[in-house]
């Protein structure tokens, strides 16, 4: 059973709109990474500068989503909920969008004559791709869906992790959080000095193998450190023992952490250490909603964009990858034309996201995620009094 919160614990808010607004900013970071660094829409020195600025943006955005998942699931956990109900709600949230974008990826791959592999395709379909330390598997089909493979592991583990976390006394939550934070730093050390493999010349300085990168960036149990930090942060906030850190200082910590992660060695900057800088922002945003303090993240437009962020995340990679290949390739286009195509890629991604959210995500979450009605127990038919008397006789 969870330890009772102290009298100073904040009241529980069912909705956290500031966190919803932050979701779109995180998705925008991933989009910026894919359009300025992974595929460069804007050429010249300006494009190089943008690539340098956003070189870690995708990694940072994904880490935010992992921390956010742990926080929100813990925050919204329902008393008496069962593991199957949790799994049903989460699968209803992610799997319809995944199947639609999987099919869309198959179509554009056929048009582009891109090769399919049985292992990669099947692993992607069933969201198992992050478990394969094979460079040909994690980013197959709709490449961004590798993170759903990790999230699926979180969701399946969550009911059991929450049960264990609720047994931890409040006084021991901070030591637990510090331990998890330390492990996010230890994981790259293990990846660097314990995991082996053939170096990839096109990654960082050419000394890292895919297996080393996979262990730190893709391997679900290692990425679960960020999810667990989010869970612990939610319990600390609910218990009223999270420090009164304002939204602005927390945002400055997140921005400063991004600068730090852009300077540290590759394995330390691409994954879990980002959670050290992002967890305070998640907690501060939640507290701003609980206390109804001023929050620019709570605006109607930003919250609406946050609601579309998952659909946007799921479609943008295909738009960016194939749009860049078919319209730009290796052409040296003027800066203005490249910037225009980048804006067009955003608008197309946003339009597809709106359609996916409206026609797939929302209706299927309502239909599949709602609890099944429990049929009333049958009422036994009344026994005639004469029959009762005859039975007694």
Legacy VTK file of the C-alpha trace (Angstrom):
# vtk DataFile Version 3.0
C-alpha trace
ASCII
DATASET POLYDATA
POINTS 393 float
0.000 0.000 0.000
1.269 3.523 -0.699
2.422 5.635 2.206
-0.152 8.289 3.125
0.782 11.740 1.869
1.605 14.456 4.366
-0.912 17.250 4.991
0.982 19.528 2.589
0.417 17.226 -0.385
-1.174 19.019 -3.347
-4.662 18.140 -4.387
-4.836 15.647 -7.239
-5.763 17.126 -10.620
-7.294 14.793 -13.168
-5.897 16.734 -16.141
-2.471 18.279 -16.578
-2.804 20.609 -19.596
0.699 22.072 -19.195
2.162 18.625 -19.777
-0.032 18.265 -22.845
1.376 21.525 -24.169
4.905 20.334 -23.500
4.236 17.217 -25.575
3.994 19.298 -28.741
7.250 21.115 -27.974
8.957 17.740 -27.556
7.478 16.485 -30.840
8.671 19.688 -32.510
12.198 18.991 -31.241
12.109 15.581 -32.918
10.840 17.180 -36.143
13.624 19.783 -35.993
16.217 17.042 -35.567
14.931 15.096 -38.559
14.766 18.151 -40.839
17.994 19.930 -39.923
20.411 17.185 -38.954
19.296 13.750 -40.118
18.008 15.136 -43.428
18.997 18.716 -44.164
16.341 20.816 -45.872
18.219 24.113 -45.527
21.642 24.189 -47.147
24.682 26.416 -46.766
26.169 27.745 -43.572
22.719 28.481 -42.188
21.721 24.855 -42.601
24.931 23.723 -40.924
24.247 26.055 -38.010
20.712 24.705 -37.623
22.064 21.161 -37.760
24.531 21.929 -34.979
21.821 23.475 -32.804
19.352 20.612 -33.217
21.798 17.699 -33.410
20.566 16.396 -30.043
16.977 17.615 -30.271
15.494 14.282 -31.328
17.215 12.408 -28.531
16.052 15.011 -26.029
12.459 14.918 -27.233
12.250 11.124 -27.029
13.689 11.127 -23.513
11.041 13.656 -22.507
8.307 11.340 -23.763
9.724 8.427 -21.758
9.839 10.469 -18.533
6.379 11.854 -19.262
4.936 8.354 -19.727
6.082 7.229 -16.300
4.848 10.415 -14.666
1.401 10.501 -16.275
0.652 6.796 -15.837
1.540 7.002 -12.145
-0.372 10.247 -11.697
-3.521 8.897 -13.311
-3.393 5.378 -11.828
-6.860 4.293 -10.731
-7.583 2.603 -7.447
-8.490 -1.009 -8.006
-7.331 -0.947 -11.617
-6.172 -4.242 -13.081
-3.242 -4.950 -15.358
-5.449 -6.034 -18.292
-7.397 -2.764 -18.096
-4.178 -0.738 -18.131
-2.868 -2.704 -21.101
-6.158 -2.346 -22.947
-6.156 1.463 -22.589
-2.538 1.840 -23.615
-2.785 -0.502 -26.607
-5.903 1.353 -27.737
-3.855 4.542 -27.630
-0.800 3.444 -29.609
-1.662 0.477 -31.796
-4.249 1.988 -34.205
-1.894 4.848 -35.121
0.953 2.372 -35.433
-0.971 0.086 -37.802
-2.077 2.964 -40.032
1.432 4.428 -40.303
2.882 0.930 -40.767
0.614 0.500 -43.785
1.496 3.982 -45.041
5.194 3.134 -44.708
4.663 -0.045 -46.715
3.009 1.941 -49.518
5.729 4.592 -49.802
8.444 1.922 -49.568
6.866 0.077 -52.476
6.707 3.296 -54.488
10.352 4.040 -53.666
11.393 0.411 -54.343
12.904 0.161 -50.860
13.678 -3.383 -49.693
11.653 -5.227 -47.074
13.108 -7.798 -44.705
11.003 -10.432 -43.005
12.652 -9.927 -39.615
12.478 -6.152 -39.725
8.914 -6.006 -41.020
7.517 -8.512 -38.536
9.438 -7.017 -35.625
8.077 -3.598 -36.498
4.518 -4.836 -36.933
4.472 -6.365 -33.447
6.544 -3.543 -31.891
9.485 -5.760 -31.006
12.126 -3.961 -33.072
13.909 -2.239 -30.189
14.916 -5.635 -28.789
17.147 -6.532 -31.759
20.821 -5.440 -31.603
20.864 -5.554 -35.399
21.346 -2.366 -37.390
18.827 -3.542 -40.013
15.906 -3.919 -37.577
15.108 -1.046 -35.139
14.484 1.646 -37.761
12.581 -0.433 -40.302
9.270 0.615 -41.897
8.058 3.739 -40.057
11.396 4.353 -38.344
10.069 6.417 -35.425
7.938 3.511 -34.203
10.986 2.022 -32.474
10.066 4.222 -29.505
6.636 2.558 -29.360
8.460 -0.751 -28.988
10.111 0.691 -25.891
6.860 2.222 -24.643
5.095 -1.126 -25.019
7.638 -2.626 -22.632
6.909 0.201 -20.197
3.170 -0.369 -20.424
3.420 -4.112 -19.871
5.689 -3.569 -16.869
3.809 -0.637 -15.354
1.201 -2.458 -13.197
3.946 -4.466 -11.504
6.347 -1.527 -11.187
3.608 0.611 -9.641
2.799 -2.074 -7.113
6.455 -2.143 -6.053
6.801 1.640 -6.068
3.730 2.092 -3.868
5.440 -0.017 -1.204
8.365 2.416 -1.022
7.964 4.840 1.920
7.975 8.517 1.002
11.222 9.024 2.919
12.990 6.612 0.568
11.717 8.071 -2.689
14.492 10.641 -2.999
17.293 8.077 -2.515
15.531 5.947 -5.137
15.367 8.886 -7.564
19.070 9.634 -7.042
19.939 5.985 -7.626
17.984 5.906 -10.886
19.661 9.129 -11.964
23.064 7.616 -11.257
22.187 4.566 -13.333
21.452 6.805 -16.346
25.117 7.840 -16.163
26.373 4.300 -15.525
24.549 2.865 -18.569
26.745 4.721 -21.123
29.844 3.597 -19.189
28.705 -0.013 -19.582
27.945 0.603 -23.242
31.371 2.146 -23.782
33.550 -0.356 -21.928
31.576 -3.616 -21.648
29.512 -3.896 -24.833
31.527 -4.696 -27.957
30.955 -4.815 -31.716
32.270 -3.584 -35.041
32.775 0.203 -35.119
30.587 2.232 -37.461
32.658 4.866 -39.304
29.631 7.119 -39.938
28.629 7.535 -36.255
30.339 10.157 -34.100
34.123 9.641 -34.230
33.899 6.203 -35.831
34.821 4.204 -32.714
31.326 3.109 -31.624
29.571 -0.067 -32.700
25.862 -0.382 -33.325
25.649 -2.771 -30.362
27.009 -0.066 -28.059
24.557 2.499 -29.391
21.702 -0.013 -29.249
22.399 -0.820 -25.591
22.195 2.837 -24.568
19.581 4.152 -26.987
17.229 1.323 -28.010
17.393 -1.412 -25.347
14.064 -1.151 -23.459
15.301 -2.116 -19.939
17.952 0.616 -20.092
15.466 3.211 -21.367
13.149 2.156 -18.535
15.372 4.212 -16.197
13.752 7.354 -17.636
10.276 5.891 -17.270
11.002 4.968 -13.652
12.304 8.460 -12.910
9.000 9.823 -14.168
7.105 7.404 -11.927
9.113 8.364 -8.854
8.720 12.075 -9.636
4.938 11.642 -9.794
4.890 10.007 -6.373
7.077 12.771 -4.945
4.712 15.424 -6.294
1.624 13.582 -5.053
3.239 13.169 -1.640
3.867 16.919 -1.420
7.639 16.586 -1.023
8.753 17.846 -4.416
10.591 21.198 -4.018
8.732 24.371 -4.970
10.636 24.810 -8.214
8.902 27.209 -10.561
8.206 26.506 -14.202
10.760 29.059 -15.439
13.696 27.713 -13.373
12.766 24.176 -14.413
12.705 25.248 -18.068
16.139 26.856 -17.668
17.449 23.594 -16.198
16.075 21.737 -19.231
17.672 24.203 -21.673
20.978 24.101 -19.798
20.839 20.319 -19.753
20.367 20.315 -23.512
23.550 22.363 -23.865
25.405 19.940 -21.586
24.154 16.893 -23.492
25.310 18.486 -26.739
28.870 18.682 -25.415
29.368 15.354 -23.639
30.571 12.176 -25.447
28.021 10.637 -27.810
26.726 7.777 -25.652
26.148 10.139 -22.721
24.179 12.640 -24.760
21.775 10.517 -26.768
19.648 8.808 -24.133
18.936 8.518 -20.430
21.010 11.344 -18.991
18.537 13.784 -20.561
16.050 12.636 -17.924
18.176 14.340 -15.254
17.363 17.704 -16.823
13.835 16.993 -18.021
12.259 15.403 -14.933
12.221 18.720 -12.994
10.378 20.343 -15.917
7.727 17.602 -16.008
7.151 17.878 -12.250
7.093 21.696 -12.291
4.565 21.755 -15.141
2.302 19.334 -13.267
2.530 21.427 -10.097
1.679 24.584 -12.010
-1.587 22.939 -13.049
-2.335 21.589 -9.580
-1.790 25.013 -8.014
-3.419 26.862 -10.933
-0.367 29.108 -11.182
0.463 30.945 -14.382
1.648 28.652 -17.168
2.182 29.601 -20.835
1.964 25.881 -21.613
-1.721 25.805 -20.710
-2.923 27.934 -23.621
-5.744 26.519 -25.711
-3.745 26.396 -28.946
-0.685 24.735 -27.415
-2.809 22.182 -25.565
-4.635 21.349 -28.795
-1.305 20.911 -30.551
-0.200 18.679 -27.696
-3.237 16.477 -28.228
-2.151 16.054 -31.850
1.497 15.437 -30.938
1.418 11.630 -30.964
-0.182 11.517 -34.397
2.262 14.193 -35.592
5.188 12.181 -34.276
3.959 9.050 -36.047
3.540 10.619 -39.509
6.301 13.208 -39.694
9.188 10.780 -40.196
7.708 9.372 -43.392
6.896 12.843 -44.738
10.375 14.142 -43.966
12.313 11.106 -45.203
10.525 10.585 -48.505
9.747 14.244 -49.110
13.435 15.072 -48.810
14.444 12.124 -51.009
11.970 12.897 -53.774
12.119 16.698 -53.778
15.638 17.549 -52.648
17.903 14.495 -52.712
21.434 15.908 -53.086
20.398 19.020 -54.971
21.937 22.312 -53.939
18.763 24.428 -53.673
18.639 28.061 -52.518
18.193 28.609 -48.790
14.747 30.157 -49.257
13.551 27.193 -51.319
14.872 24.708 -48.744
13.206 26.630 -45.916
9.954 26.666 -47.883
10.101 22.904 -48.358
10.780 22.485 -44.637
7.668 24.511 -43.833
5.737 22.463 -46.375
6.934 19.246 -44.716
5.631 20.559 -41.395
2.257 21.534 -42.854
1.814 18.189 -44.622
2.799 16.348 -41.436
0.385 18.445 -39.413
-2.479 17.850 -41.859
-1.909 14.096 -41.852
-1.629 14.150 -38.069
-4.942 15.948 -37.762
-6.598 13.345 -39.984
-4.997 10.468 -38.070
-6.043 11.947 -34.736
-9.598 12.708 -35.842
-10.395 9.584 -37.845
-8.305 6.900 -36.135
-6.848 7.783 -32.738
-9.812 9.518 -31.095
-12.661 7.203 -32.164
-10.692 4.003 -31.533
-9.431 5.150 -28.132
-13.052 5.783 -27.164
-14.240 2.471 -28.561
-11.390 0.175 -27.578
-10.082 1.938 -24.482
-13.390 2.191 -22.646
-13.960 -0.495 -19.994
-16.255 -3.290 -21.021
-19.663 -3.005 -19.355
-20.206 -5.623 -16.713
-23.511 -7.421 -17.333
-25.818 -7.432 -14.323
-26.055 -10.658 -12.387
-29.110 -12.657 -13.422
-32.021 -12.416 -11.013
-33.370 -15.870 -10.095
-36.949 -16.412 -11.067
-39.423 -16.298 -8.215
-40.472 -19.732 -7.015
-44.245 -20.138 -6.592
-45.257 -20.531 -2.992
-47.082 -23.787 -3.700
-43.958 -25.283 -5.242
-41.958 -24.259 -2.194
-44.416 -25.930 0.114
-44.394 -29.060 -2.013
-40.596 -29.122 -1.877
-40.627 -28.865 1.892
-43.120 -31.637 2.142
LINES 1 394
393 0 1 2 3 4 5 6 7 8 9 10 11 12 13 14 15 16 17 18 19 20 21 22 23 24 25 26 27 28 29 30 31 32 33 34 35 36 37 38 39 40 41 42 43 44 45 46 47 48 49 50 51 52 53 54 55 56 57 58 59 60 61 62 63 64 65 66 67 68 69 70 71 72 73 74 75 76 77 78 79 80 81 82 83 84 85 86 87 88 89 90 91 92 93 94 95 96 97 98 99 100 101 102 103 104 105 106 107 108 109 110 111 112 113 114 115 116 117 118 119 120 121 122 123 124 125 126 127 128 129 130 131 132 133 134 135 136 137 138 139 140 141 142 143 144 145 146 147 148 149 150 151 152 153 154 155 156 157 158 159 160 161 162 163 164 165 166 167 168 169 170 171 172 173 174 175 176 177 178 179 180 181 182 183 184 185 186 187 188 189 190 191 192 193 194 195 196 197 198 199 200 201 202 203 204 205 206 207 208 209 210 211 212 213 214 215 216 217 218 219 220 221 222 223 224 225 226 227 228 229 230 231 232 233 234 235 236 237 238 239 240 241 242 243 244 245 246 247 248 249 250 251 252 253 254 255 256 257 258 259 260 261 262 263 264 265 266 267 268 269 270 271 272 273 274 275 276 277 278 279 280 281 282 283 284 285 286 287 288 289 290 291 292 293 294 295 296 297 298 299 300 301 302 303 304 305 306 307 308 309 310 311 312 313 314 315 316 317 318 319 320 321 322 323 324 325 326 327 328 329 330 331 332 333 334 335 336 337 338 339 340 341 342 343 344 345 346 347 348 349 350 351 352 353 354 355 356 357 358 359 360 361 362 363 364 365 366 367 368 369 370 371 372 373 374 375 376 377 378 379 380 381 382 383 384 385 386 387 388 389 390 391 392
